Amino acid sequence: MSFSPSSRREELGEVAINLNPMMDMFAVLIPALLMLSAVVEVAIVEVSAPSIGPSSDPPPKEDKPPLNLTLTITEGGYMLTASGGELAGIPKVDPSTPMPQIPIKEMPIVCSRFRGTTPPPRSRNADRPMCDDKNARDAVMFWAYDIATLNQAMLKIHRDYPDERRLIVAAESAVQYESIVDALDATRVTRLADGSLETMFDQVVLSPATNM
């Protein structure tokens, strides 16, 4: 005499698991994940790490020396130097007392990006009220990096040296991560008056952090 599976489970004391709640949860979770994947954007900034030690291959011969344009990010602002050419319109840096040619300045900053903290450089904004949900939509006065002036300075250098695409980026150890990312965005591309985009320095080499 044969027994049905349900009667056999009853004889063995097995309990049938109700999978309906789990299936209902996955039915709600999967569409939610698909919707989030369309909202969240992942941006990648391609940079090169500095090489360690001399290369085994001889350097290629060039008709003219490279510009070696270097952007140094300090807590006081941006410094631009070039060992292979002159940067017209940008003051030279005095090695004895290095001062940023594009200093930070006090300007209104929308707080929505910096909830729970203050914009960088945060050491200069330690006495300012932090951004929160109450003032998220307000433009609050903070000390901040002059990204717009950096973008225009890089555009002028790009026009003076149209064949140059390489940029060395160095930062003090106290500089926040988002300050480096903002500088990379400002030096890579710019929007012209007609709305088009012009690529400037998209070959970035990160230099080890320095304390100046």
Secondary structure as GFF3:
##gff-version 3
##sequence-region A 1 212
A	DSSP	alpha_helix	5	12	.	.	.	ID=ss1
A	DSSP	alpha_helix	20	39	.	.	.	ID=ss2
A	DSSP	beta_strand	47	48	.	.	.	ID=ss3
A	DSSP	beta_strand	69	74	.	.	.	ID=ss4
A	DSSP	beta_strand	77	82	.	.	.	ID=ss5
A	DSSP	beta_strand	102	103	.	.	.	ID=ss6
A	DSSP	beta_strand	105	110	.	.	.	ID=ss7
A	DSSP	three_ten_helix	111	114	.	.	.	ID=ss8
A	DSSP	beta_strand	139	144	.	.	.	ID=ss9
A	DSSP	alpha_helix	147	160	.	.	.	ID=ss10
A	DSSP	beta_strand	166	171	.	.	.	ID=ss11
A	DSSP	alpha_helix	177	188	.	.	.	ID=ss12
A	DSSP	beta_strand	189	191	.	.	.	ID=ss13
A	DSSP	beta_strand	197	199	.	.	.	ID=ss14
A	DSSP	beta_strand	203	206	.	.	.	ID=ss15
###
